[in-house]
Amino acid sequence: MTRSIAVQVAQRIRRVLDTRGLTVEWLADATGIKLRTLTRRLHLTRPCGLTVDELNAIAGALDVAPGVLLHADQGGATAASE
């Protein structure tokens, strides 16, 4: 059984945060998405799906292309911002 796309995206976002030593609280501040909303969106077993605007805001805050968060990790999601 495959994981839903929402679960995969939430895991990728959390992996980037962990790799960079960032928190969901930081991401909420950086994106303007309410912490409660972001926590629901990034739940690891039953996340609520992200909107396109939220995905773009998160990708911008993490300095990665939105596609990196949508597709299997190809190294770009964990790369540090340069």
N, CA, C and O atoms as a Maestro MAE file, in Angstrom:
{
 s_m_m2io_version
 :::
 2.0.0
}

f_m_ct {
 s_m_title
 :::
 protein
 m_atom[328] {
  # First column is atom index #
  i_m_mmod_type
  r_m_x_coord
  r_m_y_coord
  r_m_z_coord
  i_m_residue_number
  s_m_chain_name
  s_m_pdb_residue_name
  s_m_pdb_atom_name
  i_m_atomic_number
  :::
  1 25 0.843 -1.186 0.000 1 A "MET " " N  " 7
  2 3 0.000 0.000 0.000 1 A "MET " " CA " 6
  3 2 0.885 1.244 0.000 1 A "MET " " C  " 6
  4 15 1.820 1.338 0.795 1 A "MET " " O  " 8
  5 25 0.604 2.180 -0.867 2 A "THR " " N  " 7
  6 3 1.409 3.392 -0.946 2 A "THR " " CA " 6
  7 2 0.862 4.468 -0.031 2 A "THR " " C  " 6
  8 15 -0.335 4.525 0.253 2 A "THR " " O  " 8
  9 25 1.758 5.311 0.419 3 A "ARG " " N  " 7
  10 3 1.353 6.431 1.261 3 A "ARG " " CA " 6
  11 2 0.713 7.503 0.393 3 A "ARG " " C  " 6
  12 15 1.052 7.648 -0.782 3 A "ARG " " O  " 8
  13 25 -0.206 8.244 0.972 4 A "SER " " N  " 7
  14 3 -0.850 9.308 0.215 4 A "SER " " CA " 6
  15 2 0.160 10.406 -0.088 4 A "SER " " C  " 6
  16 15 1.175 10.539 0.595 4 A "SER " " O  " 8
  17 25 -0.129 11.177 -1.105 5 A "ILE " " N  " 7
  18 3 0.736 12.291 -1.467 5 A "ILE " " CA " 6
  19 2 0.836 13.276 -0.311 5 A "ILE " " C  " 6
  20 15 1.912 13.816 -0.053 5 A "ILE " " O  " 8
  21 25 -0.265 13.516 0.387 6 A "ALA " " N  " 7
  22 3 -0.248 14.449 1.519 6 A "ALA " " CA " 6
  23 2 0.737 13.989 2.587 6 A "ALA " " C  " 6
  24 15 1.458 14.808 3.157 6 A "ALA " " O  " 8
  25 25 0.776 12.688 2.863 7 A "VAL " " N  " 7
  26 3 1.711 12.149 3.854 7 A "VAL " " CA " 6
  27 2 3.140 12.314 3.356 7 A "VAL " " C  " 6
  28 15 4.019 12.722 4.116 7 A "VAL " " O  " 8
  29 25 3.378 12.002 2.098 8 A "GLN " " N  " 7
  30 3 4.722 12.108 1.532 8 A "GLN " " CA " 6
  31 2 5.226 13.541 1.566 8 A "GLN " " C  " 6
  32 15 6.378 13.783 1.925 8 A "GLN " " O  " 8
  33 25 4.379 14.490 1.199 9 A "VAL " " N  " 7
  34 3 4.777 15.901 1.200 9 A "VAL " " CA " 6
  35 2 5.043 16.366 2.629 9 A "VAL " " C  " 6
  36 15 6.032 17.056 2.878 9 A "VAL " " O  " 8
  37 25 4.177 15.999 3.567 10 A "ALA " " N  " 7
  38 3 4.385 16.371 4.970 10 A "ALA " " CA " 6
  39 2 5.711 15.812 5.476 10 A "ALA " " C  " 6
  40 15 6.441 16.506 6.184 10 A "ALA " " O  " 8
  41 25 6.028 14.584 5.127 11 A "GLN " " N  " 7
  42 3 7.286 13.978 5.563 11 A "GLN " " CA " 6
  43 2 8.481 14.702 4.949 11 A "GLN " " C  " 6
  44 15 9.489 14.920 5.622 11 A "GLN " " O  " 8
  45 25 8.373 15.074 3.680 12 A "ARG " " N  " 7
  46 3 9.477 15.790 3.024 12 A "ARG " " CA " 6
  47 2 9.709 17.150 3.668 12 A "ARG " " C  " 6
  48 15 10.850 17.547 3.902 12 A "ARG " " O  " 8
  49 25 8.627 17.858 3.951 13 A "ILE " " N  " 7
  50 3 8.761 19.176 4.585 13 A "ILE " " CA " 6
  51 2 9.386 19.023 5.963 13 A "ILE " " C  " 6
  52 15 10.296 19.773 6.317 13 A "ILE " " O  " 8
  53 25 8.916 18.075 6.732 14 A "ARG " " N  " 7
  54 3 9.469 17.862 8.070 14 A "ARG " " CA " 6
  55 2 10.939 17.432 8.003 14 A "ARG " " C  " 6
  56 15 11.739 17.806 8.861 14 A "ARG " " O  " 8
  57 25 11.287 16.648 6.985 15 A "ARG " " N  " 7
  58 3 12.691 16.222 6.812 15 A "ARG " " CA " 6
  59 2 13.579 17.437 6.546 15 A "ARG " " C  " 6
  60 15 14.672 17.543 7.103 15 A "ARG " " O  " 8
  61 25 13.112 18.349 5.698 16 A "VAL " " N  " 7
  62 3 13.891 19.554 5.423 16 A "VAL " " CA " 6
  63 2 14.044 20.379 6.700 16 A "VAL " " C  " 6
  64 15 15.135 20.859 7.007 16 A "VAL " " O  " 8
  65 25 12.952 20.543 7.439 17 A "LEU " " N  " 7
  66 3 13.020 21.295 8.690 17 A "LEU " " CA " 6
  67 2 14.026 20.656 9.646 17 A "LEU " " C  " 6
  68 15 14.870 21.349 10.213 17 A "LEU " " O  " 8
  69 25 13.938 19.346 9.825 18 A "ASP " " N  " 7
  70 3 14.838 18.640 10.739 18 A "ASP " " CA " 6
  71 2 16.292 18.772 10.292 18 A "ASP " " C  " 6
  72 15 17.175 19.040 11.107 18 A "ASP " " O  " 8
  73 25 16.536 18.584 9.003 19 A "THR " " N  " 7
  74 3 17.889 18.658 8.466 19 A "THR " " CA " 6
  75 2 18.507 20.034 8.712 19 A "THR " " C  " 6
  76 15 19.703 20.150 8.983 19 A "THR " " O  " 8
  77 25 17.693 21.055 8.615 20 A "ARG " " N  " 7
  78 3 18.191 22.426 8.775 20 A "ARG " " CA " 6
  79 2 18.070 22.950 10.202 20 A "ARG " " C  " 6
  80 15 18.431 24.093 10.479 20 A "ARG " " O  " 8
  81 25 17.565 22.122 11.102 21 A "GLY " " N  " 7
  82 3 17.429 22.546 12.483 21 A "GLY " " CA " 6
  83 2 16.337 23.589 12.691 21 A "GLY " " C  " 6
  84 15 16.420 24.412 13.603 21 A "GLY " " O  " 8
  85 25 15.315 23.549 11.840 22 A "LEU " " N  " 7
  86 3 14.210 24.498 11.919 22 A "LEU " " CA " 6
  87 2 12.989 23.829 12.530 22 A "LEU " " C  " 6
  88 15 12.891 22.602 12.561 22 A "LEU " " O  " 8
  89 25 12.069 24.637 13.010 23 A "THR " " N  " 7
  90 3 10.862 24.110 13.643 23 A "THR " " CA " 6
  91 2 9.621 24.482 12.835 23 A "THR " " C  " 6
  92 15 9.660 25.343 11.956 23 A "THR " " O  " 8
  93 25 8.529 23.811 13.158 24 A "VAL " " N  " 7
  94 3 7.247 24.147 12.543 24 A "VAL " " CA " 6
  95 2 6.848 25.566 12.953 24 A "VAL " " C  " 6
  96 15 6.224 26.288 12.174 24 A "VAL " " O  " 8
  97 25 7.206 25.962 14.166 25 A "GLU " " N  " 7
  98 3 6.921 27.319 14.627 25 A "GLU " " CA " 6
  99 2 7.638 28.341 13.751 25 A "GLU " " C  " 6
  100 15 7.060 29.358 13.369 25 A "GLU " " O  " 8
  101 25 8.914 28.057 13.434 26 A "TRP " " N  " 7
  102 3 9.672 28.936 12.544 26 A "TRP " " CA " 6
  103 2 8.985 29.023 11.188 26 A "TRP " " C  " 6
  104 15 8.833 30.108 10.626 26 A "TRP " " O  " 8
  105 25 8.571 27.870 10.669 27 A "LEU " " N  " 7
  106 3 7.921 27.828 9.357 27 A "LEU " " CA " 6
  107 2 6.622 28.621 9.360 27 A "LEU " " C  " 6
  108 15 6.306 29.306 8.388 27 A "LEU " " O  " 8
  109 25 5.878 28.529 10.441 28 A "ALA " " N  " 7
  110 3 4.636 29.305 10.551 28 A "ALA " " CA " 6
  111 2 4.938 30.797 10.491 28 A "ALA " " C  " 6
  112 15 4.255 31.541 9.787 28 A "ALA " " O  " 8
  113 25 5.957 31.238 11.224 29 A "ASP " " N  " 7
  114 3 6.344 32.655 11.187 29 A "ASP " " CA " 6
  115 2 6.830 33.067 9.799 29 A "ASP " " C  " 6
  116 15 6.489 34.144 9.309 29 A "ASP " " O  " 8
  117 25 7.622 32.209 9.172 30 A "ALA " " N  " 7
  118 3 8.214 32.533 7.875 30 A "ALA " " CA " 6
  119 2 7.193 32.573 6.747 30 A "ALA " " C  " 6
  120 15 7.380 33.289 5.763 30 A "ALA " " O  " 8
  121 25 6.115 31.808 6.886 31 A "THR " " N  " 7
  122 3 5.125 31.713 5.806 31 A "THR " " CA " 6
  123 2 3.866 32.528 6.063 31 A "THR " " C  " 6
  124 15 3.138 32.856 5.126 31 A "THR " " O  " 8
  125 25 3.606 32.856 7.321 32 A "GLY " " N  " 7
  126 3 2.355 33.528 7.656 32 A "GLY " " CA " 6
  127 2 1.180 32.568 7.785 32 A "GLY " " C  " 6
  128 15 0.037 32.998 7.942 32 A "GLY " " O  " 8
  129 25 1.458 31.272 7.721 33 A "ILE " " N  " 7
  130 3 0.414 30.261 7.918 33 A "ILE " " CA " 6
  131 2 0.275 30.059 9.426 33 A "ILE " " C  " 6
  132 15 1.273 29.903 10.130 33 A "ILE " " O  " 8
  133 25 -0.950 30.062 9.915 34 A "LYS " " N  " 7
  134 3 -1.172 29.877 11.353 34 A "LYS " " CA " 6
  135 2 -0.563 28.557 11.801 34 A "LYS " " C  " 6
  136 15 -0.633 27.554 11.091 34 A "LYS " " O  " 8
  137 25 0.039 28.569 12.995 35 A "LEU " " N  " 7
  138 3 0.706 27.378 13.523 35 A "LEU " " CA " 6
  139 2 -0.255 26.193 13.603 35 A "LEU " " C  " 6
  140 15 0.108 25.076 13.235 35 A "LEU " " O  " 8
  141 25 -1.461 26.426 14.075 36 A "ARG " " N  " 7
  142 3 -2.436 25.336 14.184 36 A "ARG " " CA " 6
  143 2 -2.731 24.717 12.812 36 A "ARG " " C  " 6
  144 15 -2.795 23.495 12.674 36 A "ARG " " O  " 8
  145 25 -2.907 25.567 11.813 37 A "THR " " N  " 7
  146 3 -3.159 25.086 10.446 37 A "THR " " CA " 6
  147 2 -1.967 24.301 9.932 37 A "THR " " C  " 6
  148 15 -2.128 23.216 9.372 37 A "THR " " O  " 8
  149 25 -0.781 24.840 10.118 38 A "LEU " " N  " 7
  150 3 0.425 24.186 9.628 38 A "LEU " " CA " 6
  151 2 0.639 22.842 10.322 38 A "LEU " " C  " 6
  152 15 1.049 21.871 9.686 38 A "LEU " " O  " 8
  153 25 0.369 22.787 11.598 39 A "THR " " N  " 7
  154 3 0.498 21.529 12.338 39 A "THR " " CA " 6
  155 2 -0.442 20.469 11.770 39 A "THR " " C  " 6
  156 15 -0.059 19.307 11.634 39 A "THR " " O  " 8
  157 25 -1.672 20.866 11.437 40 A "ARG " " N  " 7
  158 3 -2.619 19.912 10.829 40 A "ARG " " CA " 6
  159 2 -2.144 19.489 9.444 40 A "ARG " " C  " 6
  160 15 -2.265 18.322 9.072 40 A "ARG " " O  " 8
  161 25 -1.610 20.427 8.688 41 A "ARG " " N  " 7
  162 3 -1.147 20.112 7.334 41 A "ARG " " CA " 6
  163 2 0.058 19.174 7.345 41 A "ARG " " C  " 6
  164 15 0.246 18.390 6.414 41 A "ARG " " O  " 8
  165 25 0.879 19.254 8.403 42 A "LEU " " N  " 7
  166 3 2.111 18.473 8.452 42 A "LEU " " CA " 6
  167 2 2.036 17.276 9.389 42 A "LEU " " C  " 6
  168 15 3.064 16.704 9.750 42 A "LEU " " O  " 8
  169 25 0.832 16.897 9.784 43 A "HIS " " N  " 7
  170 3 0.660 15.699 10.611 43 A "HIS " " CA " 6
  171 2 1.226 14.518 9.836 43 A "HIS " " C  " 6
  172 15 0.969 14.387 8.640 43 A "HIS " " O  " 8
  173 25 1.987 13.663 10.493 44 A "LEU " " N  " 7
  174 3 2.711 12.617 9.759 44 A "LEU " " CA " 6
  175 2 1.895 11.384 9.398 44 A "LEU " " C  " 6
  176 15 2.325 10.604 8.548 44 A "LEU " " O  " 8
  177 25 0.735 11.180 10.011 45 A "THR " " N  " 7
  178 3 -0.046 10.005 9.640 45 A "THR " " CA " 6
  179 2 -1.354 10.354 8.947 45 A "THR " " C  " 6
  180 15 -1.820 9.607 8.086 45 A "THR " " O  " 8
  181 25 -1.951 11.483 9.317 46 A "ARG " " N  " 7
  182 3 -3.205 11.880 8.682 46 A "ARG " " CA " 6
  183 2 -3.221 13.392 8.432 46 A "ARG " " C  " 6
  184 15 -4.016 14.116 9.031 46 A "ARG " " O  " 8
  185 25 -2.338 13.862 7.544 47 A "PRO " " N  " 7
  186 3 -2.291 15.300 7.308 47 A "PRO " " CA " 6
  187 2 -3.463 15.772 6.457 47 A "PRO " " C  " 6
  188 15 -3.972 15.044 5.604 47 A "PRO " " O  " 8
  189 25 -3.873 17.001 6.712 48 A "CYS " " N  " 7
  190 3 -4.804 17.673 5.803 48 A "CYS " " CA " 6
  191 2 -3.939 18.165 4.649 48 A "CYS " " C  " 6
  192 15 -2.840 18.668 4.883 48 A "CYS " " O  " 8
  193 25 -4.392 18.037 3.448 49 A "GLY " " N  " 7
  194 3 -3.599 18.443 2.302 49 A "GLY " " CA " 6
  195 2 -3.315 19.937 2.298 49 A "GLY " " C  " 6
  196 15 -4.118 20.741 2.772 49 A "GLY " " O  " 8
  197 25 -2.163 20.291 1.757 50 A "LEU " " N  " 7
  198 3 -1.786 21.684 1.600 50 A "LEU " " CA " 6
  199 2 -2.490 22.294 0.403 50 A "LEU " " C  " 6
  200 15 -2.776 21.604 -0.576 50 A "LEU " " O  " 8
  201 25 -2.768 23.577 0.480 51 A "THR " " N  " 7
  202 3 -3.247 24.283 -0.708 51 A "THR " " CA " 6
  203 2 -2.027 24.629 -1.558 51 A "THR " " C  " 6
  204 15 -0.893 24.555 -1.085 51 A "THR " " O  " 8
  205 25 -2.261 24.998 -2.792 52 A "VAL " " N  " 7
  206 3 -1.164 25.391 -3.677 52 A "VAL " " CA " 6
  207 2 -0.455 26.618 -3.110 52 A "VAL " " C  " 6
  208 15 0.773 26.692 -3.138 52 A "VAL " " O  " 8
  209 25 -1.217 27.572 -2.601 53 A "ASP " " N  " 7
  210 3 -0.617 28.769 -2.014 53 A "ASP " " CA " 6
  211 2 0.252 28.421 -0.809 53 A "ASP " " C  " 6
  212 15 1.340 28.974 -0.647 53 A "ASP " " O  " 8
  213 25 -0.224 27.507 0.035 54 A "GLU " " N  " 7
  214 3 0.559 27.093 1.201 54 A "GLU " " CA " 6
  215 2 1.838 26.382 0.769 54 A "GLU " " C  " 6
  216 15 2.906 26.637 1.325 54 A "GLU " " O  " 8
  217 25 1.738 25.497 -0.215 55 A "LEU " " N  " 7
  218 3 2.908 24.786 -0.714 55 A "LEU " " CA " 6
  219 2 3.934 25.773 -1.257 55 A "LEU " " C  " 6
  220 15 5.128 25.643 -0.986 55 A "LEU " " O  " 8
  221 25 3.471 26.758 -2.021 56 A "ASN " " N  " 7
  222 3 4.384 27.764 -2.568 56 A "ASN " " CA " 6
  223 2 5.028 28.592 -1.472 56 A "ASN " " C  " 6
  224 15 6.217 28.900 -1.550 56 A "ASN " " O  " 8
  225 25 4.265 28.957 -0.450 57 A "ALA " " N  " 7
  226 3 4.814 29.733 0.665 57 A "ALA " " CA " 6
  227 2 5.867 28.926 1.422 57 A "ALA " " C  " 6
  228 15 6.913 29.460 1.790 57 A "ALA " " O  " 8
  229 25 5.596 27.657 1.653 58 A "ILE " " N  " 7
  230 3 6.536 26.788 2.362 58 A "ILE " " CA " 6
  231 2 7.799 26.601 1.530 58 A "ILE " " C  " 6
  232 15 8.909 26.702 2.053 58 A "ILE " " O  " 8
  233 25 7.636 26.333 0.256 59 A "ALA " " N  " 7
  234 3 8.795 26.164 -0.623 59 A "ALA " " CA " 6
  235 2 9.638 27.437 -0.642 59 A "ALA " " C  " 6
  236 15 10.867 27.371 -0.598 59 A "ALA " " O  " 8
  237 25 8.982 28.593 -0.706 60 A "GLY " " N  " 7
  238 3 9.710 29.857 -0.696 60 A "GLY " " CA " 6
  239 2 10.481 30.058 0.598 60 A "GLY " " C  " 6
  240 15 11.638 30.478 0.575 60 A "GLY " " O  " 8
  241 25 9.844 29.760 1.732 61 A "ALA " " N  " 7
  242 3 10.505 29.922 3.028 61 A "ALA " " CA " 6
  243 2 11.697 28.973 3.162 61 A "ALA " " C  " 6
  244 15 12.703 29.317 3.783 61 A "ALA " " O  " 8
  245 25 11.581 27.786 2.580 62 A "LEU " " N  " 7
  246 3 12.653 26.785 2.657 62 A "LEU " " CA " 6
  247 2 13.656 26.927 1.523 62 A "LEU " " C  " 6
  248 15 14.664 26.221 1.486 62 A "LEU " " O  " 8
  249 25 13.379 27.839 0.599 63 A "ASP " " N  " 7
  250 3 14.246 28.090 -0.555 63 A "ASP " " CA " 6
  251 2 14.465 26.836 -1.398 63 A "ASP " " C  " 6
  252 15 15.588 26.507 -1.779 63 A "ASP " " O  " 8
  253 25 13.356 26.144 -1.678 64 A "VAL " " N  " 7
  254 3 13.380 24.997 -2.586 64 A "VAL " " CA " 6
  255 2 12.240 25.166 -3.589 64 A "VAL " " C  " 6
  256 15 11.283 25.895 -3.327 64 A "VAL " " O  " 8
  257 25 12.341 24.508 -4.711 65 A "ALA " " N  " 7
  258 3 11.255 24.527 -5.684 65 A "ALA " " CA " 6
  259 2 10.093 23.703 -5.147 65 A "ALA " " C  " 6
  260 15 10.316 22.668 -4.518 65 A "ALA " " O  " 8
  261 25 8.856 24.139 -5.381 66 A "PRO " " N  " 7
  262 3 7.703 23.365 -4.910 66 A "PRO " " CA " 6
  263 2 7.743 21.912 -5.379 66 A "PRO " " C  " 6
  264 15 7.328 21.014 -4.646 66 A "PRO " " O  " 8
  265 25 8.233 21.677 -6.581 67 A "GLY " " N  " 7
  266 3 8.308 20.324 -7.113 67 A "GLY " " CA " 6
  267 2 9.181 19.406 -6.282 67 A "GLY " " C  " 6
  268 15 8.942 18.200 -6.236 67 A "GLY " " O  " 8
  269 25 10.187 19.958 -5.628 68 A "VAL " " N  " 7
  270 3 11.054 19.152 -4.762 68 A "VAL " " CA " 6
  271 2 10.249 18.566 -3.613 68 A "VAL " " C  " 6
  272 15 10.499 17.441 -3.181 68 A "VAL " " O  " 8
  273 25 9.285 19.332 -3.121 69 A "LEU " " N  " 7
  274 3 8.458 18.855 -2.012 69 A "LEU " " CA " 6
  275 2 7.378 17.885 -2.482 69 A "LEU " " C  " 6
  276 15 6.867 17.090 -1.692 69 A "LEU " " O  " 8
  277 25 7.035 17.949 -3.755 70 A "LEU " " N  " 7
  278 3 5.990 17.085 -4.299 70 A "LEU " " CA " 6
  279 2 6.505 15.732 -4.780 70 A "LEU " " C  " 6
  280 15 5.763 14.749 -4.773 70 A "LEU " " O  " 8
  281 25 7.756 15.673 -5.193 71 A "HIS " " N  " 7
  282 3 8.296 14.461 -5.797 71 A "HIS " " CA " 6
  283 2 9.329 13.811 -4.888 71 A "HIS " " C  " 6
  284 15 9.864 14.438 -3.973 71 A "HIS " " O  " 8
  285 25 9.594 12.537 -5.163 72 A "ALA " " N  " 7
  286 3 10.563 11.787 -4.373 72 A "ALA " " CA " 6
  287 2 11.859 12.560 -4.251 72 A "ALA " " C  " 6
  288 15 12.303 13.206 -5.200 72 A "ALA " " O  " 8
  289 25 12.464 12.488 -3.070 73 A "ASP " " N  " 7
  290 3 13.676 13.236 -2.765 73 A "ASP " " CA " 6
  291 2 14.772 12.922 -3.774 73 A "ASP " " C  " 6
  292 15 15.159 11.770 -3.972 73 A "ASP " " O  " 8
  293 25 15.255 13.981 -4.400 74 A "GLN " " N  " 7
  294 3 16.339 13.840 -5.363 74 A "GLN " " CA " 6
  295 2 17.549 14.610 -4.872 74 A "GLN " " C  " 6
  296 15 18.400 15.012 -5.665 74 A "GLN " " O  " 8
  297 25 17.628 14.818 -3.565 75 A "GLY " " N  " 7
  298 3 18.759 15.522 -2.998 75 A "GLY " " CA " 6
  299 2 18.505 17.000 -2.789 75 A "GLY " " C  " 6
  300 15 19.134 17.604 -1.921 75 A "GLY " " O  " 8
  301 25 17.612 17.603 -3.546 76 A "GLY " " N  " 7
  302 3 17.397 19.035 -3.468 76 A "GLY " " CA " 6
  303 2 16.659 19.481 -2.223 76 A "GLY " " C  " 6
  304 15 16.869 20.599 -1.754 76 A "GLY " " O  " 8
  305 25 15.795 18.628 -1.674 77 A "ALA " " N  " 7
  306 3 14.998 19.033 -0.525 77 A "ALA " " CA " 6
  307 2 15.819 19.160 0.739 77 A "ALA " " C  " 6
  308 15 15.427 19.879 1.658 77 A "ALA " " O  " 8
  309 25 16.953 18.475 0.805 78 A "THR " " N  " 7
  310 3 17.739 18.541 2.024 78 A "THR " " CA " 6
  311 2 18.955 19.433 1.859 78 A "THR " " C  " 6
  312 15 19.699 19.653 2.814 78 A "THR " " O  " 8
  313 25 19.161 19.948 0.658 79 A "ALA " " N  " 7
  314 3 20.311 20.825 0.441 79 A "ALA " " CA " 6
  315 2 20.130 22.123 1.203 79 A "ALA " " C  " 6
  316 15 19.036 22.683 1.254 79 A "ALA " " O  " 8
  317 25 21.187 22.580 1.778 80 A "ALA " " N  " 7
  318 3 21.126 23.842 2.521 80 A "ALA " " CA " 6
  319 2 20.988 24.989 1.550 80 A "ALA " " C  " 6
  320 15 21.470 24.919 0.419 80 A "ALA " " O  " 8
  321 25 20.341 26.031 1.983 81 A "SER " " N  " 7
  322 3 20.207 27.227 1.164 81 A "SER " " CA " 6
  323 2 21.575 27.847 0.975 81 A "SER " " C  " 6
  324 15 22.370 27.932 1.911 81 A "SER " " O  " 8
  325 25 21.839 28.279 -0.242 82 A "GLU " " N  " 7
  326 3 23.124 28.909 -0.503 82 A "GLU " " CA " 6
  327 2 22.911 30.216 -1.200 82 A "GLU " " C  " 6
  328 15 23.876 30.913 -1.514 82 A "GLU " " O  " 8
  :::
 }
 m_bond[327] {
  # First column is bond index #
  i_m_from
  i_m_to
  i_m_order
  :::
  1 1 2 1
  2 2 3 1
  3 3 4 2
  4 3 5 1
  5 5 6 1
  6 6 7 1
  7 7 8 2
  8 7 9 1
  9 9 10 1
  10 10 11 1
  11 11 12 2
  12 11 13 1
  13 13 14 1
  14 14 15 1
  15 15 16 2
  16 15 17 1
  17 17 18 1
  18 18 19 1
  19 19 20 2
  20 19 21 1
  21 21 22 1
  22 22 23 1
  23 23 24 2
  24 23 25 1
  25 25 26 1
  26 26 27 1
  27 27 28 2
  28 27 29 1
  29 29 30 1
  30 30 31 1
  31 31 32 2
  32 31 33 1
  33 33 34 1
  34 34 35 1
  35 35 36 2
  36 35 37 1
  37 37 38 1
  38 38 39 1
  39 39 40 2
  40 39 41 1
  41 41 42 1
  42 42 43 1
  43 43 44 2
  44 43 45 1
  45 45 46 1
  46 46 47 1
  47 47 48 2
  48 47 49 1
  49 49 50 1
  50 50 51 1
  51 51 52 2
  52 51 53 1
  53 53 54 1
  54 54 55 1
  55 55 56 2
  56 55 57 1
  57 57 58 1
  58 58 59 1
  59 59 60 2
  60 59 61 1
  61 61 62 1
  62 62 63 1
  63 63 64 2
  64 63 65 1
  65 65 66 1
  66 66 67 1
  67 67 68 2
  68 67 69 1
  69 69 70 1
  70 70 71 1
  71 71 72 2
  72 71 73 1
  73 73 74 1
  74 74 75 1
  75 75 76 2
  76 75 77 1
  77 77 78 1
  78 78 79 1
  79 79 80 2
  80 79 81 1
  81 81 82 1
  82 82 83 1
  83 83 84 2
  84 83 85 1
  85 85 86 1
  86 86 87 1
  87 87 88 2
  88 87 89 1
  89 89 90 1
  90 90 91 1
  91 91 92 2
  92 91 93 1
  93 93 94 1
  94 94 95 1
  95 95 96 2
  96 95 97 1
  97 97 98 1
  98 98 99 1
  99 99 100 2
  100 99 101 1
  101 101 102 1
  102 102 103 1
  103 103 104 2
  104 103 105 1
  105 105 106 1
  106 106 107 1
  107 107 108 2
  108 107 109 1
  109 109 110 1
  110 110 111 1
  111 111 112 2
  112 111 113 1
  113 113 114 1
  114 114 115 1
  115 115 116 2
  116 115 117 1
  117 117 118 1
  118 118 119 1
  119 119 120 2
  120 119 121 1
  121 121 122 1
  122 122 123 1
  123 123 124 2
  124 123 125 1
  125 125 126 1
  126 126 127 1
  127 127 128 2
  128 127 129 1
  129 129 130 1
  130 130 131 1
  131 131 132 2
  132 131 133 1
  133 133 134 1
  134 134 135 1
  135 135 136 2
  136 135 137 1
  137 137 138 1
  138 138 139 1
  139 139 140 2
  140 139 141 1
  141 141 142 1
  142 142 143 1
  143 143 144 2
  144 143 145 1
  145 145 146 1
  146 146 147 1
  147 147 148 2
  148 147 149 1
  149 149 150 1
  150 150 151 1
  151 151 152 2
  152 151 153 1
  153 153 154 1
  154 154 155 1
  155 155 156 2
  156 155 157 1
  157 157 158 1
  158 158 159 1
  159 159 160 2
  160 159 161 1
  161 161 162 1
  162 162 163 1
  163 163 164 2
  164 163 165 1
  165 165 166 1
  166 166 167 1
  167 167 168 2
  168 167 169 1
  169 169 170 1
  170 170 171 1
  171 171 172 2
  172 171 173 1
  173 173 174 1
  174 174 175 1
  175 175 176 2
  176 175 177 1
  177 177 178 1
  178 178 179 1
  179 179 180 2
  180 179 181 1
  181 181 182 1
  182 182 183 1
  183 183 184 2
  184 183 185 1
  185 185 186 1
  186 186 187 1
  187 187 188 2
  188 187 189 1
  189 189 190 1
  190 190 191 1
  191 191 192 2
  192 191 193 1
  193 193 194 1
  194 194 195 1
  195 195 196 2
  196 195 197 1
  197 197 198 1
  198 198 199 1
  199 199 200 2
  200 199 201 1
  201 201 202 1
  202 202 203 1
  203 203 204 2
  204 203 205 1
  205 205 206 1
  206 206 207 1
  207 207 208 2
  208 207 209 1
  209 209 210 1
  210 210 211 1
  211 211 212 2
  212 211 213 1
  213 213 214 1
  214 214 215 1
  215 215 216 2
  216 215 217 1
  217 217 218 1
  218 218 219 1
  219 219 220 2
  220 219 221 1
  221 221 222 1
  222 222 223 1
  223 223 224 2
  224 223 225 1
  225 225 226 1
  226 226 227 1
  227 227 228 2
  228 227 229 1
  229 229 230 1
  230 230 231 1
  231 231 232 2
  232 231 233 1
  233 233 234 1
  234 234 235 1
  235 235 236 2
  236 235 237 1
  237 237 238 1
  238 238 239 1
  239 239 240 2
  240 239 241 1
  241 241 242 1
  242 242 243 1
  243 243 244 2
  244 243 245 1
  245 245 246 1
  246 246 247 1
  247 247 248 2
  248 247 249 1
  249 249 250 1
  250 250 251 1
  251 251 252 2
  252 251 253 1
  253 253 254 1
  254 254 255 1
  255 255 256 2
  256 255 257 1
  257 257 258 1
  258 258 259 1
  259 259 260 2
  260 259 261 1
  261 261 262 1
  262 262 263 1
  263 263 264 2
  264 263 265 1
  265 265 266 1
  266 266 267 1
  267 267 268 2
  268 267 269 1
  269 269 270 1
  270 270 271 1
  271 271 272 2
  272 271 273 1
  273 273 274 1
  274 274 275 1
  275 275 276 2
  276 275 277 1
  277 277 278 1
  278 278 279 1
  279 279 280 2
  280 279 281 1
  281 281 282 1
  282 282 283 1
  283 283 284 2
  284 283 285 1
  285 285 286 1
  286 286 287 1
  287 287 288 2
  288 287 289 1
  289 289 290 1
  290 290 291 1
  291 291 292 2
  292 291 293 1
  293 293 294 1
  294 294 295 1
  295 295 296 2
  296 295 297 1
  297 297 298 1
  298 298 299 1
  299 299 300 2
  300 299 301 1
  301 301 302 1
  302 302 303 1
  303 303 304 2
  304 303 305 1
  305 305 306 1
  306 306 307 1
  307 307 308 2
  308 307 309 1
  309 309 310 1
  310 310 311 1
  311 311 312 2
  312 311 313 1
  313 313 314 1
  314 314 315 1
  315 315 316 2
  316 315 317 1
  317 317 318 1
  318 318 319 1
  319 319 320 2
  320 319 321 1
  321 321 322 1
  322 322 323 1
  323 323 324 2
  324 323 325 1
  325 325 326 1
  326 326 327 1
  327 327 328 2
  :::
 }
}
